[in-house]
Amino acid sequence: GRNWRNKWGEIDIVAKNKKTKTLVFCEVKTIKKKLGFSPIDQINEKKKRQLLKMTQIYLSANKLPQNIPHQIDIIAIQTDGDQRAISHFENAIEDV
């Protein structure tokens, strides 16, 4: 799914890794290229907490067990004119 949202926020992408049977929640961040700055730098502690909360809300709303294997990935996109650099950070945010 894409752009799953409710009043507390949005999950950009929800997918299932068929190989590992893990539910994958993806946050997509795009910025114009800046020297020494990455899109992943935009994921602060507040955003991490919100993403963790949103995954739990998604599981609950879809009647899935809270202990189902899942992870939060970050897709970071840097643009520079017509060029794009895409990075995928798997399991970038873990439950604490």
Secondary structure, DSSP 4 states (H G I P E B T S, - for coil): -EEEEETTEEEEEEEEETTTTEEEEEEEEEEE-BTTB-GGGG--HHHHHHHHHHHHHHHHHTT--TTS-EEEEEEEEEEETTEEEEEEEEEEE---
